[in-house]
Amino acid sequence: MTEKDYLSIRKNVLMSMILVPIIPFILSLGIGYYSFTNSLENSTIASMKRIVEDHRMMIESFLAERRHDLEFILNAYSYEQVSNP
């Protein structure tokens, strides 16, 4: 064999030693990226749903209190009208 043949074999071996480990590495990077983004999206959506639900409950509570206040004022005003003709 000539030196040119050895150089060709050496080049092929070197390329295969570089390419073979890169393929699983790229696959694991892709799977990790997909898992991370999916997990991040799910946790963000769950957090936003919880915040929206808490705000909804606070608004409902506020409106119920205002309604009770208005009913109290209405009842007090009606009672004064009946008591003082």
HELIX and SHEET records of a PDB file:
HELIX    1   1 GLU A    3  SER A   83  1                                  81    
END                                                                             
